[in-house]
Amino acid sequence: MDKLITDFSLGLFFWQTLLFVILIFVLKKYAWKPILSAVEEREEGIKNALDSAEKAKEEMKSLNADNERILHEAKLERDGLLKEAREMKEKIINEAKESANQDAEKILTTAKEQIRNEKLKAITELKNEVANLSIEMAEKILKSELSDKKAQSEMIERTLKQKDLN
């Protein structure tokens, strides 16, 4: 019986080996290529997905760099506009100050001119009044002292001296 079990085991082993070899051969001939091509396709798909992911990553880096550049340019433009606005504000303020100073100068000049004219007018009126008073006094004196020549000469001299003093 031992021999029978041994022979049976050897036979079983032989047939199992033969079936295994046939199975390998059949698998190699009919199933191995489709399995390998499916694995290769899967590997190619994964490789393409990784390449696409890498390209997307590079594009994101490029977009981030572009965004940073655009942001930097926008900040520079904003700063330029703010600077221009400040300069314009200063220019407007300076022009307003200059205009106000010119207007004040004109008003001051006009006021001084008016004061001078009023002063001259007052002096002229005063002189006219003094002249009228002088004429009235002279008339009265002449009427009363027209007969006395000596008194008339003294009066004229006194009047001329007073005129020289004024």
N, CA and C atoms as an extended XYZ file, in Angstrom:
498
Properties=species:S:1:pos:R:3:atomname:S:1:resname:S:1:resid:I:1 pbc="F F F"
N         0.773       -1.140        0.000 N   MET     1
C         0.000        0.000        0.000 CA  MET     1
C         0.853        1.258        0.000 C   MET     1
N         1.926        1.165        0.624 N   ASP     2
C         2.815        2.301        0.603 CA  ASP     2
C         3.310        2.556       -0.791 C   ASP     2
N         3.510        1.492       -1.449 N   LYS     3
C         4.005        1.634       -2.794 CA  LYS     3
C         2.911        2.219       -3.656 C   LYS     3
N         1.726        1.824       -3.451 N   LEU     4
C         0.606        2.298       -4.221 CA  LEU     4
C         0.406        3.800       -3.951 C   LEU     4
N         0.522        4.196       -2.745 N   ILE     5
C         0.349        5.605       -2.379 CA  ILE     5
C         1.495        6.398       -2.986 C   ILE     5
N         2.665        5.838       -2.949 N   THR     6
C         3.813        6.514       -3.522 CA  THR     6
C         3.660        6.638       -5.015 C   THR     6
N         3.262        5.524       -5.694 N   ASP     7
C         3.053        5.566       -7.138 CA  ASP     7
C         1.943        6.556       -7.469 C   ASP     7
N         0.895        6.518       -6.625 N   PHE     8
C        -0.226        7.410       -6.875 CA  PHE     8
C         0.222        8.859       -6.695 C   PHE     8
N         1.023        9.129       -5.682 N   SER     9
C         1.514       10.459       -5.412 CA  SER     9
C         2.405       10.919       -6.536 C   SER     9
N         3.248        9.996       -7.049 N   LEU    10
C         4.123       10.359       -8.156 CA  LEU    10
C         3.291       10.627       -9.402 C   LEU    10
N         2.333        9.819       -9.646 N   GLY    11
C         1.472        9.998      -10.795 CA  GLY    11
C         0.697       11.307      -10.692 C   GLY    11
N         0.202       11.536       -9.493 N   LEU    12
C        -0.536       12.774       -9.257 CA  LEU    12
C         0.383       13.963       -9.460 C   LEU    12
N         1.564       13.856       -8.948 N   PHE    13
C         2.544       14.915       -9.098 CA  PHE    13
C         2.846       15.136      -10.566 C   PHE    13
N         3.043       14.063      -11.332 N   PHE    14
C         3.343       14.156      -12.750 CA  PHE    14
C         2.197       14.852      -13.466 C   PHE    14
N         0.956       14.392      -13.211 N   TRP    15
C        -0.199       14.972      -13.884 CA  TRP    15
C        -0.425       16.431      -13.438 C   TRP    15
N        -0.165       16.730      -12.238 N   GLN    16
C        -0.324       18.107      -11.771 CA  GLN    16
C         0.699       19.009      -12.455 C   GLN    16
N         1.909       18.521      -12.569 N   THR    17
C         2.966       19.274      -13.212 CA  THR    17
C         2.618       19.472      -14.675 C   THR    17
N         2.179       18.363      -15.338 N   LEU    18
C         1.817       18.442      -16.739 CA  LEU    18
C         0.668       19.431      -16.927 C   LEU    18
N        -0.338       19.369      -16.090 N   LEU    19
C        -1.459       20.289      -16.183 CA  LEU    19
C        -1.006       21.733      -15.924 C   LEU    19
N        -0.098       21.889      -15.003 N   PHE    20
C         0.425       23.219      -14.716 CA  PHE    20
C         1.159       23.788      -15.906 C   PHE    20
N         1.991       22.945      -16.564 N   VAL    21
C         2.751       23.378      -17.737 CA  VAL    21
C         1.776       23.714      -18.861 C   VAL    21
N         0.756       22.863      -19.056 N   ILE    22
C        -0.233       23.112      -20.114 CA  ILE    22
C        -0.985       24.410      -19.794 C   ILE    22
N        -1.331       24.585      -18.533 N   LEU    23
C        -2.038       25.789      -18.127 CA  LEU    23
C        -1.180       27.017      -18.394 C   LEU    23
N         0.093       26.935      -18.078 N   ILE    24
C         1.021       28.038      -18.318 CA  ILE    24
C         1.086       28.306      -19.821 C   ILE    24
N         1.226       27.255      -20.599 N   PHE    25
C         1.322       27.400      -22.044 CA  PHE    25
C         0.047       28.041      -22.597 C   PHE    25
N        -1.119       27.572      -22.174 N   VAL    26
C        -2.410       28.110      -22.645 CA  VAL    26
C        -2.542       29.568      -22.188 C   VAL    26
N        -2.218       29.801      -20.953 N   LEU    27
C        -2.304       31.180      -20.445 CA  LEU    27
C        -1.363       32.091      -21.224 C   LEU    27
N        -0.143       31.566      -21.510 N   LYS    28
C         0.830       32.372      -22.220 CA  LYS    28
C         0.327       32.650      -23.619 C   LYS    28
N        -0.243       31.676      -24.257 N   LYS    29
C        -0.670       31.823      -25.641 CA  LYS    29
C        -1.914       32.693      -25.736 C   LYS    29
N        -2.898       32.503      -24.819 N   TYR    30
C        -4.179       33.195      -24.994 CA  TYR    30
C        -4.447       34.300      -23.954 C   TYR    30
N        -4.045       34.180      -22.767 N   ALA    31
C        -4.418       35.125      -21.722 CA  ALA    31
C        -3.283       36.074      -21.343 C   ALA    31
N        -2.056       35.617      -21.499 N   TRP    32
C        -0.919       36.424      -21.041 CA  TRP    32
C        -0.826       37.743      -21.798 C   TRP    32
N        -0.947       37.691      -23.125 N   LYS    33
C        -0.853       38.921      -23.927 CA  LYS    33
C        -1.957       39.898      -23.564 C   LYS    33
N        -3.230       39.495      -23.478 N   PRO    34
C        -4.258       40.469      -23.085 CA  PRO    34
C        -4.034       41.022      -21.676 C   PRO    34
N        -3.592       40.168      -20.763 N   ILE    35
C        -3.330       40.645      -19.393 CA  ILE    35
C        -2.178       41.640      -19.410 C   ILE    35
N        -1.079       41.288      -20.112 N   LEU    36
C         0.072       42.187      -20.188 CA  LEU    36
C        -0.303       43.484      -20.901 C   LEU    36
N        -1.085       43.388      -21.974 N   SER    37
C        -1.477       44.617      -22.680 CA  SER    37
C        -2.387       45.462      -21.787 C   SER    37
N        -3.263       44.812      -21.008 N   ALA    38
C        -4.122       45.553      -20.078 CA  ALA    38
C        -3.270       46.222      -19.011 C   ALA    38
N        -2.266       45.500      -18.518 N   VAL    39
C        -1.368       46.084      -17.504 CA  VAL    39
C        -0.576       47.231      -18.121 C   VAL    39
N        -0.093       47.022      -19.375 N   GLU    40
C         0.670       48.092      -20.048 CA  GLU    40
C        -0.215       49.305      -20.305 C   GLU    40
N        -1.473       49.033      -20.723 N   GLU    41
C        -2.405       50.145      -20.934 CA  GLU    41
C        -2.648       50.886      -19.627 C   GLU    41
N        -2.827       50.136      -18.579 N   ARG    42
C        -3.039       50.746      -17.259 CA  ARG    42
C        -1.815       51.565      -16.858 C   ARG    42
N        -0.630       50.984      -17.082 N   GLU    43
C         0.625       51.686      -16.757 CA  GLU    43
C         0.747       52.951      -17.601 C   GLU    43
N         0.408       52.871      -18.887 N   GLU    44
C         0.457       54.028      -19.782 CA  GLU    44
C        -0.543       55.094      -19.327 C   GLU    44
N        -1.738       54.635      -18.929 N   GLY    45
C        -2.752       55.578      -18.422 CA  GLY    45
C        -2.273       56.296      -17.174 C   GLY    45
N        -1.664       55.550      -16.275 N   ILE    46
C        -1.139       56.160      -15.042 CA  ILE    46
C        -0.022       57.145      -15.375 C   ILE    46
N         0.850       56.731      -16.321 N   LYS    47
C         1.956       57.604      -16.736 CA  LYS    47
C         1.400       58.882      -17.355 C   LYS    47
N         0.384       58.769      -18.227 N   ASN    48
C        -0.230       59.950      -18.846 CA  ASN    48
C        -0.878       60.841      -17.791 C   ASN    48
N        -1.541       60.207      -16.821 N   ALA    49
C        -2.174       60.978      -15.746 CA  ALA    49
C        -1.124       61.727      -14.932 C   ALA    49
N         0.003       61.070      -14.664 N   LEU    50
C         1.091       61.735      -13.925 CA  LEU    50
C         1.675       62.875      -14.748 C   LEU    50
N         1.855       62.629      -16.075 N   ASP    51
C         2.362       63.695      -16.941 CA  ASP    51
C         1.388       64.869      -16.979 C   ASP    51
N         0.099       64.558      -17.082 N   SER    52
C        -0.917       65.620      -17.087 CA  SER    52
C        -0.901       66.381      -15.768 C   SER    52
N        -0.750       65.656      -14.680 N   ALA    53
C        -0.690       66.306      -13.368 CA  ALA    53
C         0.541       67.195      -13.277 C   ALA    53
N         1.653       66.738      -13.819 N   GLU    54
C         2.884       67.538      -13.811 CA  GLU    54
C         2.712       68.791      -14.667 C   GLU    54
N         2.073       68.603      -15.845 N   LYS    55
C         1.818       69.762      -16.711 CA  LYS    55
C         0.892       70.747      -16.011 C   LYS    55
N        -0.135       70.233      -15.360 N   ALA    56
C        -1.063       71.095      -14.629 CA  ALA    56
C        -0.340       71.835      -13.509 C   ALA    56
N         0.571       71.134      -12.857 N   LYS    57
C         1.352       71.751      -11.779 CA  LYS    57
C         2.208       72.882      -12.341 C   LYS    57
N         2.850       72.634      -13.493 N   GLU    58
C         3.680       73.663      -14.138 CA  GLU    58
C         2.821       74.854      -14.572 C   GLU    58
N         1.635       74.543      -15.126 N   GLU    59
C         0.732       75.611      -15.531 CA  GLU    59
C         0.290       76.435      -14.323 C   GLU    59
N         0.037       75.771      -13.214 N   MET    60
C        -0.346       76.483      -11.987 CA  MET    60
C         0.785       77.392      -11.519 C   MET    60
N         2.025       76.868      -11.601 N   LYS    61
C         3.172       77.705      -11.226 CA  LYS    61
C         3.249       78.913      -12.142 C   LYS    61
N         3.050       78.672      -13.439 N   SER    62
C         3.085       79.761      -14.412 CA  SER    62
C         1.971       80.770      -14.140 C   SER    62
N         0.769       80.251      -13.863 N   LEU    63
C        -0.349       81.141      -13.555 CA  LEU    63
C        -0.097       81.929      -12.278 C   LEU    63
N         0.468       81.269      -11.275 N   ASN    64
C         0.794       81.972      -10.028 CA  ASN    64
C         1.820       83.058      -10.284 C   ASN    64
N         2.817       82.740      -11.106 N   ALA    65
C         3.826       83.751      -11.435 CA  ALA    65
C         3.178       84.903      -12.197 C   ALA    65
N         2.281       84.583      -13.146 N   ASP    66
C         1.581       85.636      -13.882 CA  ASP    66
C         0.709       86.465      -12.946 C   ASP    66
N         0.017       85.779      -12.037 N   ASN    67
C        -0.828       86.498      -11.073 CA  ASN    67
C         0.000       87.436      -10.205 C   ASN    67
N         1.140       86.959       -9.748 N   GLU    68
C         2.018       87.803       -8.925 CA  GLU    68
C         2.533       88.988       -9.736 C   GLU    68
N         2.885       88.727      -10.992 N   ARG    69
C         3.374       89.812      -11.859 CA  ARG    69
C         2.263       90.833      -12.077 C   ARG    69
N         1.060       90.346      -12.378 N   ILE    70
C        -0.069       91.251      -12.603 CA  ILE    70
C        -0.390       92.036      -11.335 C   ILE    70
N        -0.347       91.353      -10.197 N   LEU    71
C        -0.597       92.020       -8.918 CA  LEU    71
C         0.455       93.095       -8.657 C   LEU    71
N         1.705       92.765       -8.946 N   HIS    72
C         2.794       93.729       -8.765 CA  HIS    72
C         2.594       94.930       -9.690 C   HIS    72
N         2.234       94.658      -10.953 N   GLU    73
C         1.992       95.749      -11.898 CA  GLU    73
C         0.815       96.605      -11.448 C   GLU    73
N        -0.226       95.948      -10.935 N   ALA    74
C        -1.390       96.688      -10.447 CA  ALA    74
C        -1.011       97.579       -9.264 C   ALA    74
N        -0.177       97.047       -8.376 N   LYS    75
C         0.270       97.856       -7.226 CA  LYS    75
C         1.081       99.054       -7.707 C   LYS    75
N         1.966       98.806       -8.691 N   LEU    76
C         2.763       99.910       -9.229 CA  LEU    76
C         1.864      100.955       -9.887 C   LEU    76
N         0.877      100.488      -10.629 N   GLU    77
C        -0.042      101.422      -11.286 CA  GLU    77
C        -0.839      102.200      -10.249 C   GLU    77
N        -1.298      101.490       -9.195 N   ARG    78
C        -2.034      102.160       -8.120 CA  ARG    78
C        -1.165      103.222       -7.457 C   ARG    78
N         0.098      102.844       -7.164 N   ASP    79
C         1.008      103.803       -6.544 CA  ASP    79
C         1.230      105.005       -7.452 C   ASP    79
N         1.367      104.739       -8.760 N   GLY    80
C         1.545      105.829       -9.719 CA  GLY    80
C         0.329      106.746       -9.748 C   GLY    80
N        -0.864      106.155       -9.732 N   LEU    81
C        -2.082      106.960       -9.743 CA  LEU    81
C        -2.212      107.779       -8.460 C   LEU    81
N        -1.869      107.162       -7.329 N   LEU    82
C        -1.921      107.903       -6.062 CA  LEU    82
C        -0.927      109.054       -6.062 C   LEU    82
N         0.259      108.790       -6.588 N   LYS    83
C         1.276      109.845       -6.655 CA  LYS    83
C         0.796      110.974       -7.568 C   LYS    83
N         0.225      110.602       -8.708 N   GLU    84
C        -0.285      111.599       -9.647 CA  GLU    84
C        -1.415      112.400       -9.006 C   GLU    84
N        -2.280      111.713       -8.264 N   ALA    85
C        -3.385      112.405       -7.589 CA  ALA    85
C        -2.855      113.375       -6.534 C   ALA    85
N        -1.835      112.924       -5.780 N   ARG    86
C        -1.231      113.815       -4.770 CA  ARG    86
C        -0.620      115.041       -5.434 C   ARG    86
N         0.101      114.801       -6.553 N   GLU    87
C         0.731      115.918       -7.258 CA  GLU    87
C        -0.334      116.879       -7.789 C   GLU    87
N        -1.420      116.311       -8.314 N   MET    88
C        -2.495      117.143       -8.839 CA  MET    88
C        -3.126      117.948       -7.712 C   MET    88
N        -3.311      117.291       -6.542 N   LYS    89
C        -3.882      117.987       -5.382 CA  LYS    89
C        -2.980      119.145       -4.971 C   LYS    89
N        -1.673      118.862       -4.881 N   GLU    90
C        -0.721      119.910       -4.506 CA  GLU    90
C        -0.736      121.050       -5.524 C   GLU    90
N        -0.818      120.696       -6.800 N   LYS    91
C        -0.834      121.712       -7.858 CA  LYS    91
C        -2.079      122.580       -7.721 C   LYS    91
N        -3.238      121.934       -7.503 N   ILE    92
C        -4.480      122.685       -7.360 CA  ILE    92
C        -4.421      123.594       -6.137 C   ILE    92
N        -3.898      123.050       -5.022 N   ILE    93
C        -3.783      123.857       -3.800 CA  ILE    93
C        -2.859      125.045       -4.036 C   ILE    93
N        -1.705      124.784       -4.683 N   ASN    94
C        -0.756      125.875       -4.947 CA  ASN    94
C        -1.357      126.916       -5.880 C   ASN    94
N        -2.093      126.448       -6.911 N   GLU    95
C        -2.732      127.394       -7.828 CA  GLU    95
C        -3.778      128.220       -7.087 C   GLU    95
N        -4.535      127.561       -6.197 N   ALA    96
C        -5.549      128.284       -5.428 CA  ALA    96
C        -4.894      129.314       -4.507 C   ALA    96
N        -3.782      128.917       -3.859 N   LYS    97
C        -3.067      129.861       -2.984 CA  LYS    97
C        -2.533      131.039       -3.797 C   LYS    97
N        -1.950      130.706       -4.949 N   GLU    98
C        -1.390      131.767       -5.788 CA  GLU    98
C        -2.489      132.710       -6.262 C   GLU    98
N        -3.626      132.129       -6.679 N   SER    99
C        -4.751      132.946       -7.124 CA  SER    99
C        -5.274      133.813       -5.975 C   SER    99
N        -5.378      133.203       -4.787 N   ALA   100
C        -5.842      133.957       -3.617 CA  ALA   100
C        -4.868      135.086       -3.276 C   ALA   100
N        -3.567      134.787       -3.356 N   ASN   101
C        -2.561      135.823       -3.088 CA  ASN   101
C        -2.659      136.948       -4.110 C   ASN   101
N        -2.864      136.588       -5.390 N   GLN   102
C        -2.989      137.613       -6.425 CA  GLN   102
C        -4.240      138.444       -6.195 C   GLN   102
N        -5.352      137.767       -5.854 N   ASP   103
C        -6.592      138.494       -5.585 CA  ASP   103
C        -6.424      139.420       -4.385 C   ASP   103
N        -5.776      138.915       -3.335 N   ALA   104
C        -5.544      139.740       -2.143 CA  ALA   104
C        -4.659      140.929       -2.492 C   ALA   104
N        -3.657      140.695       -3.324 N   GLU   105
C        -2.753      141.770       -3.738 CA  GLU   105
C        -3.521      142.825       -4.546 C   GLU   105
N        -4.411      142.348       -5.433 N   LYS   106
C        -5.223      143.289       -6.222 CA  LYS   106
C        -6.133      144.105       -5.315 C   LYS   106
N        -6.771      143.406       -4.355 N   ILE   107
C        -7.668      144.101       -3.427 CA  ILE   107
C        -6.893      145.120       -2.599 C   ILE   107
N        -5.712      144.723       -2.140 N   LEU   108
C        -4.879      145.623       -1.347 CA  LEU   108
C        -4.444      146.824       -2.172 C   LEU   108
N        -4.040      146.566       -3.416 N   THR   109
C        -3.607      147.653       -4.296 CA  THR   109
C        -4.774      148.600       -4.567 C   THR   109
N        -5.942      148.007       -4.823 N   THR   110
C        -7.129      148.838       -5.078 CA  THR   110
C        -7.481      149.660       -3.846 C   THR   110
N        -7.408      149.022       -2.682 N   ALA   111
C        -7.717      149.745       -1.437 CA  ALA   111
C        -6.731      150.882       -1.215 C   ALA   111
N        -5.447      150.619       -1.449 N   LYS   112
C        -4.439      151.675       -1.283 CA  LYS   112
C        -4.695      152.826       -2.265 C   LYS   112
N        -5.058      152.465       -3.491 N   GLU   113
C        -5.348      153.470       -4.511 CA  GLU   113
C        -6.557      154.307       -4.097 C   GLU   113
N        -7.590      153.630       -3.579 N   GLN   114
C        -8.785      154.352       -3.132 CA  GLN   114
C        -8.459      155.272       -1.958 C   GLN   114
N        -7.641      154.739       -1.041 N   ILE   115
C        -7.242      155.565        0.118 CA  ILE   115
C        -6.474      156.792       -0.358 C   ILE   115
N        -5.555      156.586       -1.304 N   ARG   116
C        -4.748      157.705       -1.825 CA  ARG   116
C        -5.657      158.712       -2.533 C   ARG   116
N        -6.617      158.181       -3.317 N   ASN   117
C        -7.539      159.084       -4.023 CA  ASN   117
C        -8.409      159.868       -3.040 C   ASN   117
N        -8.909      159.162       -2.014 N   GLU   118
C        -9.722      159.838       -1.000 CA  GLU   118
C        -8.899      160.899       -0.251 C   GLU   118
N        -7.645      160.562        0.005 N   LYS   119
C        -6.750      161.507        0.696 CA  LYS   119
C        -6.540      162.750       -0.172 C   LYS   119
N        -6.260      162.497       -1.465 N   LEU   120
C        -6.058      163.630       -2.377 CA  LEU   120
C        -7.332      164.465       -2.502 C   LEU   120
N        -8.485      163.769       -2.552 N   LYS   121
C        -9.764      164.473       -2.637 CA  LYS   121
C        -9.979      165.331       -1.401 C   LYS   121
N        -9.689      164.739       -0.230 N   ALA   122
C        -9.864      165.492        1.023 CA  ALA   122
C        -8.919      166.686        1.073 C   ALA   122
N        -7.673      166.457        0.640 N   ILE   123
C        -6.699      167.565        0.645 CA  ILE   123
C        -7.156      168.656       -0.318 C   ILE   123
N        -7.652      168.228       -1.494 N   THR   124
C        -8.127      169.205       -2.479 CA  THR   124
C        -9.315      169.983       -1.921 C   THR   124
N       -10.247      169.279       -1.297 N   GLU   125
C       -11.403      169.959       -0.695 CA  GLU   125
C       -10.952      170.918        0.405 C   GLU   125
N        -9.977      170.453        1.210 N   LEU   126
C        -9.455      171.304        2.274 CA  LEU   126
C        -8.792      172.553        1.701 C   LEU   126
N        -8.013      172.339        0.643 N   LYS   127
C        -7.355      173.491        0.005 CA  LYS   127
C        -8.385      174.443       -0.578 C   LYS   127
N        -9.425      173.868       -1.214 N   ASN   128
C       -10.478      174.725       -1.773 CA  ASN   128
C       -11.190      175.492       -0.677 C   ASN   128
N       -11.458      174.817        0.436 N   GLU   129
C       -12.116      175.481        1.565 CA  GLU   129
C       -11.234      176.589        2.133 C   GLU   129
N        -9.943      176.254        2.261 N   VAL   130
C        -8.991      177.263        2.776 CA  VAL   130
C        -8.930      178.429        1.797 C   VAL   130
N        -8.901      178.107        0.506 N   ALA   131
C        -8.852      179.178       -0.498 CA  ALA   131
C       -10.102      180.030       -0.425 C   ALA   131
N       -11.272      179.385       -0.292 N   ASN   132
C       -12.520      180.146       -0.182 CA  ASN   132
C       -12.517      181.014        1.071 C   ASN   132
N       -12.055      180.434        2.203 N   LEU   133
C       -11.968      181.218        3.430 CA  LEU   133
C       -11.007      182.382        3.269 C   LEU   133
N        -9.905      182.081        2.596 N   SER   134
C        -8.907      183.137        2.383 CA  SER   134
C        -9.492      184.251        1.524 C   SER   134
N       -10.234      183.820        0.515 N   ILE   135
C       -10.825      184.841       -0.368 CA  ILE   135
C       -11.857      185.658        0.400 C   ILE   135
N       -12.673      185.002        1.200 N   GLU   136
C       -13.680      185.710        1.996 CA  GLU   136
C       -13.015      186.666        2.985 C   GLU   136
N       -11.960      186.165        3.639 N   MET   137
C       -11.236      187.016        4.590 CA  MET   137
C       -10.598      188.186        3.857 C   MET   137
N       -10.030      187.852        2.713 N   ALA   138
C        -9.369      188.915        1.953 CA  ALA   138
C       -10.395      189.966        1.525 C   ALA   138
N       -11.568      189.498        1.121 N   GLU   139
C       -12.606      190.440        0.720 CA  GLU   139
C       -12.995      191.348        1.885 C   GLU   139
N       -13.195      190.724        3.054 N   LYS   140
C       -13.600      191.497        4.219 CA  LYS   140
C       -12.505      192.471        4.633 C   LYS   140
N       -11.277      191.977        4.602 N   ILE   141
C       -10.158      192.841        5.003 CA  ILE   141
C        -9.974      193.942        3.979 C   ILE   141
N       -10.076      193.556        2.738 N   LEU   142
C        -9.895      194.564        1.689 CA  LEU   142
C       -10.980      195.632        1.790 C   LEU   142
N       -12.143      195.215        2.076 N   LYS   143
C       -13.233      196.192        2.206 CA  LYS   143
C       -12.962      197.134        3.358 C   LYS   143
N       -12.480      196.569        4.478 N   SER   144
C       -12.276      197.431        5.635 CA  SER   144
C       -10.970      198.204        5.567 C   SER   144
N        -9.966      197.653        4.973 N   GLU   145
C        -8.671      198.321        5.014 CA  GLU   145
C        -8.185      198.735        3.647 C   GLU   145
N        -9.039      198.806        2.731 N   LEU   146
C        -8.635      199.166        1.381 CA  LEU   146
C        -8.118      200.607        1.351 C   LEU   146
N        -8.502      201.391        2.230 N   SER   147
C        -8.084      202.790        2.246 CA  SER   147
C        -6.689      202.961        2.821 C   SER   147
N        -6.248      202.080        3.717 N   ASP   148
C        -4.932      202.242        4.343 CA  ASP   148
C        -3.913      201.403        3.596 C   ASP   148
N        -2.974      202.064        2.907 N   LYS   149
C        -1.994      201.354        2.092 CA  LYS   149
C        -0.969      200.646        2.943 C   LYS   149
N        -0.549      201.204        3.986 N   LYS   150
C         0.468      200.600        4.842 CA  LYS   150
C        -0.074      199.333        5.474 C   LYS   150
N        -1.238      199.362        5.982 N   ALA   151
C        -1.857      198.193        6.606 CA  ALA   151
C        -2.065      197.102        5.567 C   ALA   151
N        -2.403      197.529        4.341 N   GLN   152
C        -2.612      196.561        3.264 CA  GLN   152
C        -1.307      195.850        2.923 C   GLN   152
N        -0.186      196.537        2.863 N   SER   153
C         1.132      195.953        2.552 CA  SER   153
C         1.564      194.994        3.639 C   SER   153
N         1.356      195.361        4.878 N   GLU   154
C         1.723      194.483        5.988 CA  GLU   154
C         0.910      193.188        5.961 C   GLU   154
N        -0.343      193.335        5.641 N   MET   155
C        -1.218      192.165        5.558 CA  MET   155
C        -0.754      191.219        4.453 C   MET   155
N        -0.379      191.744        3.324 N   ILE   156
C         0.063      190.916        2.190 CA  ILE   156
C         1.348      190.186        2.575 C   ILE   156
N         2.269      190.870        3.208 N   GLU   157
C         3.527      190.243        3.618 CA  GLU   157
C         3.277      189.135        4.626 C   GLU   157
N         2.438      189.389        5.601 N   ARG   158
C         2.101      188.369        6.586 CA  ARG   158
C         1.479      187.133        5.932 C   ARG   158
N         0.593      187.370        5.002 N   THR   159
C        -0.080      186.267        4.316 CA  THR   159
C         0.915      185.458        3.506 C   THR   159
N         1.846      186.101        2.840 N   LEU   160
C         2.858      185.387        2.041 CA  LEU   160
C         3.787      184.580        2.950 C   LEU   160
N         4.153      185.107        4.081 N   LYS   161
C         5.001      184.384        5.017 CA  LYS   161
C         4.292      183.144        5.536 C   LYS   161
N         3.010      183.317        5.851 N   GLN   162
C         2.239      182.153        6.327 CA  GLN   162
C         2.109      181.095        5.235 C   GLN   162
N         1.979      181.533        4.017 N   LYS   163
C         1.881      180.581        2.902 CA  LYS   163
C         3.196      179.813        2.743 C   LYS   163
N         4.320      180.508        2.909 N   ASP   164
C         5.630      179.851        2.795 CA  ASP   164
C         5.827      178.829        3.890 C   ASP   164
N         5.301      179.097        5.081 N   LEU   165
C         5.453      178.167        6.185 CA  LEU   165
C         4.614      176.907        5.959 C   LEU   165
N         3.476      177.017        5.364 N   ASN   166
C         2.602      175.880        5.135 CA  ASN   166
C         3.087      175.098        3.944 C   ASN   166
